[in-house]
């Protein structure tokens, strides 16, 4: 219950005994002194609920005095005639003081419980507000804004930079120059709060607390307007808020550090596996090139024309394989970066497939490559060179694993969400196990036991275009299918 202002409470403390006295005069002829004492006891109970301790005690004393003066014989004096009246007055006074003390204690506990519930709700609201932000800078800015609105004072969150130990200030409610980094630095270094209500620097017009006892990576600062300032209980609540900010920021920083460590470990493992796989995969074409070149140099003039042409064709094939491998490595290095993005533009899938097919037929003149492209395919957002490399990798994979006389079929068509392209061979099919393992980077689970770099690049390219790639077993052979989105084309303004 909301209590009236203090001046009005003193008026109520005077008016309640007067009203009880008036009612008692009206009931005087009908009740005994004990009955009239109940009237005053009701007045005491009412004032105990409405008033603070001092006004309530005054009302209790006035009620007992009024009963004694006006109704206890001898009347109109403060003398008491008889033990019965002494007992009545003593009981009334004891009940009045005891009732008032009990109600005041219950009120304090209720107020404390209400304040505790409100502060707990504040802590929960702060954690919910910070949960929607990513990055320690964004979280510190959100925390300063929220604290400034909740506490009614300008607030700032200071963060120590992990690399330089310099303090960064994220403030709200006041210009950045108003916040003082020196108290924040001192609080962080000593692990203690400073400013108003603290043992250190108590004359400062601010309150500043480190996130945690040493070591700490930040501090919360609240600017105060003298002489206004929080009491000891409110300062404890501010400390809890600072701890909540600390937990959120430290959790975010720990998550960032963990993610960075995971990415670094993955990058290191990828580099090591890449070097190992390249040392294996490059050895075969290089050995073939070296052998053919040595044979041509040593016996080229004496060789039959057909044998020399065969060696030259082998050199050309191995050189093309090395070129494709180099392209794959370069694109892997580019697309594996965390912030890598493809340069997407509106492209025609038919034109990309046509260029890739022409190149494949030049490289594999004796292979049977069939194309089935549905007419009227919608335009797609793609980086033409990347998508052409994906098609080249799939065709190269199909031709290399399509048997002694490879037959490859390339299909393209529309789907409910975009377009698809599929490359099918009629070779021995996929190896046993999960087909998705073929796309793992450097897993050495390729169809011939090699590192499978080309298929891993295909998956990276498909993902860079917002699509997906999969493999399935056919009878005979295997099929690799890529699904790509085809968003609505932007209108052309002329």
N, C-alpha and C positions, 0 to 999 in steps of 0.2 A: 504494500500500500504506500502510495506517495504521501509523504508528510508535508504539512503546510510550512511556509517560511518561518524562520526563527522568530521575528517580531509577532507574527500571528500566533505562534505557539504560546508565547507569554500571555497574550490576551485570552487564549482558550484556557490557560491555567488559572486565570482569574475568573473567567465567565462560568466555567463548569461548577466550581463550588457555590457560586452565587445562584445558578439555576437549581442545583440540588437543594439549597436552602429554601428557595421559593417553593419548590414542590413539597418539601418537608413541612413548611408552614401550612400548606393546604391540607396535608395529611395528618397534621399534629393531633387533631381531635379524634382520629380514627385509628392511630397506630401508637404502639409503645416506642420507647427509645431504641430498642433493638430493631424494630421494623424500619424506623427512620435511618438507622445506621446502614441498612441495605440500600437505601436510596443513594447515600453518599458513596457506598462501595461501588455501585454501578457507575457513578461519575468518575471514580478513581480508575475503574477498568477502561472506560472510554478514553480517558486522557493517557493512560499507559499505552494504548494502541496507537494513538495519534501523535503523541508528543515525544520529544527526546527526554533524556534522563533528568536534566535539571528542571525544565518546566513541569514534568510529570511529578517529581518529588515535591515541588512547590504546591501543585494541585492536591496531592495527598495530605500534606500538612494543613492546608487551608480547609479541606473537608473535615478532618478530625477536629480542628479548632472550632469550626462553625457548629458542628454537632455538640461540642462541649459547651460553647458559649450560649447557644440559643435553646437547646433542648435538654441538656443534662442538668438536673437539679443540683444546686440552686441555679436557676436560669440567669442569663445575662452576666455571668461571672465565669471565671475559669476554674473555680473551685469544684470539686467532685464530692458528692454526698453519697457514700455507700460503696462497698466493694463491687457490687454488681455493675455500676456505671464505670468504675475503673476498669473492670474486665472488658466491658463493651468497647471502651475507647482503645484499650491496649490491643484487643483483637482487630479492631478496624484499622489501627495504625500498622500493625504487623502485616495484615493482609494487603493493605495498600502498598506498603514498601515492597513486600515480597512479590506481589503480582506485577508491580511495575518492573522490578529487577528481572523477573522471569521473562516478561514480554520483551524487554530490551535485549536480553541475551538471545532469545529466539529470533528477534529481528536482525541482530548482528549476524547470527549464523545464516539466516536466510539471505541477507545481503551478500555475505561472503560466498554462499553457494551460487547466487545469481552472478556475481562477478567472476567466480571461477568458471561457470558454464560459458559466460560471454568470452572469457579469455581462451578457453579451450576451443570455442567456435572460431575465434580469431586465428589461432594456430592452424586449425584445420583449413580455414579459408586461405591462409597464406600458402600452405603447402599445395592446395589445389590451384591457386593462381600461378605458382612457380612451376607446377608440373606441365603446363602447356607450353613452356619455352625450352629452347635448345640452345646450348652455348652459354658459357659462364657470363659473358658480357650482356646478353639478352636477359638472362636470369637476374643479374644484379640490377639492371635498369628496371625490370618489372618489380623486384623486391623494394627498391627505393620508392617507386611510385605508389605501390600498395601501402607501405608503411606510412608514407606521408599522408595519404587519405585516411588511414585508420587511426593514426595518433594525433592528427591535426597539427603537425609540426613539419617543417622541411626536413627531409631525410636524405641520406646518401649512403651508398655501399662502396667501400674501398676494397679493391682487389689487388693483391700483390702479383705482379707478372712473374710466371714461373721461370722465364729465362733471364730477366734483368733485375728482379726484385723491386722494380719501380712500382709505385702505387698508382692505380687508375681509379678515378672518381666517377661514380655513376649516381648523379643526384637528381632530385625532384622537389619542386616546390620553392626553389630559390636559385639564383644564378650560381654557376659552378664556383666562382671566386669566393662565395660566402662560406663554403665548406673548408675546413681546416685540415690539411693532410698531416701536420705535425702531431696533434693529439692522436690521430689514427695510427701513425707510425709508432708512437710511444706505446699505445695500447697493444699493438700487435707484438712489439718486441718484448714487453714485460708481461703480457698475458693478463692484464687487469683493466677494468673499466676506469675511465677518467671523466672528470667534469662534475656536473651537478649531482649531489647526493653520494659522491665517491670520496675516498680518502685522498686521492691524487687530483690536483688541479681543480679543486671544487669550485673555484671562483669563475671558471669558464662558463660562458652562456650556452653550453651545449652538454650533451651526454654522448659518450663514445665507448663502445665495447668491442673487444676483439671477438672473432667468431668463436674461438675455443681457447682454452689455456695453451700456453706454448707447447709446440709450435703452431702458429696460426697463419692463415693465408689471406685474411681480410678482416674488415671491421665494419660496424654499423654506426653511423653518426646521426644524431638528432639535434637540430638547432632549436634553442629555447628562447623565449622572450621574457627577460627578467621583469618582475620577480616570479613569473609563473614557472613551475617545475613539478615533476612527479614526486609523489611520496615514496617511501621505501617499498611499499607493496607494489606500486605501479612499476618501479624500477625492476623488481624481480620479474614482472611480466615482460618488460622490454628485453631483459636478458634472455628469456625463453624465446621471444621472437627472433632475437639475433642468432640464437642457437639453431632455430628452424631454418633461417636463411643459410647459415653455415652448412647444415646437413644437405640442403638442396644443391648449393653451389659445389660443395666438395664431392657430392655424388655425381654431379654432371662432369666435373673435372676428372674424376676417377674413370667415368665411362669413356670420356674422350681419350684419356691416356691408354686405357685398355684397348679401345678400338685402334688407336695408332700403333700400339704394340702388335696387335693381331695383324694389321695390314702390313707392318714391317716384316713380321715373321712370314706372312704369306708371300710377300715380294721376294724375300731372301730365298725361301724354298722354291719359288718359281724360277728365280735366276739360276739357282743351283741345278734344278731339274732341266732347265732349258739348255744350260751348258753341257750337261751330260748327254741329253738327247741329240743336240747338234753334233757333238763329237762322234756320236754313233751314226746319225743319219747322213752327215756330210761325208763320212769316210767312203761310203759305197759309190756315190756318183763321182767323187774326186778320184778314187782309185780307177774307175772305168775311164774317166777322161785322161788320166795320166797314162794308163795302159794303151789306149787307142792312139794318143799323141806320140808315145814312144815308138809304137809299131809303125806308124806312118813315117816318122822321121828316119827310122832305121831301115825300113824295107819298102817305103812308099813307092819308089820308082820300079821296084821289082814285083810288086803286088799286082794281081789281076785287077782289072778295072772294077768288077763287081764287088770284090772284097774290099777295095779301097773305098768305094761308095758306101758300103755297109758300115765301115769304121767311121766315116764322116757323119753318117746319119746317127750312129750311136753317140758321137760327140755332141751333135746338135740336140738330141733328146736329153742327154744328161745336163747340158747347159740350160735347157729350158726348165728342167726340174730344179736346178739350183736357183734359177731366176724366180720361179714360183715360191720356193722355200724362203728366199730372201724377202720377197714381198710379204709373205705370211709373217715373218719375224718382225718386220717393220710395223705392220698393222697391229700385231699383238702388243708390241711395245707402246703403241699409241693408244689402243683401246683399253689396255689394262690400267691406265692411269685413273685415279678415283674420280676426277672431274672431266674425263674425256667425253666428248659429244661428237656425233656425226654431223657433218655440214649438210643438213637435209634441204632438198629442193624438190619442186614438183618434177617428176620424171615419168617416162613411159616404160612400163615393164617390158613391152614388146621390143623396144629399141635396145634395152639393156641385154635381153636374152639374145637378140639378133647379133649384137656385137660379140657376145661371149661364144655363141655357136660358130661364128665365122672364124674366130681365133682357134677354137678347139678343132675345127675341121682342117685348118692349116697345119696344126701341130700333129694331128692324128689323121693323116689322109686316108689310111686304109680302114679306119674304124667306121662302123655303122652307127650313125647318130641321127635319130628321128626326133622331130619337133612337133608337138601338138599344143598350139597356143590358141585359146578361145578368143574369138573376136570381141572387140568392144570392152576391153579391160579398163577399169577406172584408173586414173593417174594416182601415183603414190608419192609420199614424201620420202626421199631416199638420197643417199650420196652415191651417184652412179658408179664411181670407181670401186667403192667398197662392195656394192651389190654385185658388180661384174666379177670381182674377185671371189665372192661367195659362190657364184655359179661356176666359175672356172675351177675352184677347188672341188666342188661336187662332181663336175664332169671328169676331172682328172682322177678323182677317187674311184668313180665308176669304171673308167676305162682301164685303170691299173688292176682292178679286182674283178673285171668282167670275163675272165677266162682268156684262152688263146685267141679267140675271135670275138672281141667284145662287141656287144650290141647295147646301146644306151638309148633310152627314151626320155625326152624332156617334155613335161607337161606344165601348163600354166592356165589358170582359170580364176573365176571369181568365187568368193564365199560370202556368207552372211555378214562377216565383219571386215572383209577386205579382199585380198588376193592370195593365191598360193602358187608355188612352183615346186615341182617334184622331179627328181632324177632317179631313174631306175635302171639297174643293170640286170644281166641274166647270168651272173657268175655263181660261185659256190655259196653265196649268201653271207649272213652275219655270223660272227663267232658266237659260241655259247655264252649265256649270261645276259645281263641287263643291257639293252641297246644304248641306254643313256650313258653308260661308261665310255662309249666311243668318243664322247664330246668332252671328256675330262682332259684338262690341260696336262700334257706330258705324262699321262698315266701309263704309257706304253701298253695300251690295250687296243691298238689299232687292228684293222682287219688282217694285217700281216705281221703283227707283233711290233711294229714301229711305234714311234711316239704319238702318232695321230695328231700332229700339229695343225694340219689343214682343217680337220673337222672341228678342233677347238677354236680356230679362227672363225669358222663358219658360225659357230654358236655366238661368239662375241659380236660379229657383224649383225646377226639376226636380232640379238638383244639391243644393240645400238639403234636399230630401226623400230624398236617396240614390238618385235615379233618373236617367234619361237621356231625351233627346229627339232625334228624327231626322225627316228629311223624305225623301219619295220621289216620283218622278214617276208619275202614273197616266194612264190613257187613257179619258176626258179628265181634266184637272185635276191636283191635287196632294194629298198626304196628309201630315199632321204627326201623329206618334205619340209618346206619352209612356209610358214604362214605369216603374212605381213598385213598390218592395218592399212586401210585406205580411207583416211578422214575426208570429210566434206571439203571440197576445194574452195578456197577463199574467192569471193567475187572480185573481178577485175574492174577497177574504177577507171573510167576514161574521161 
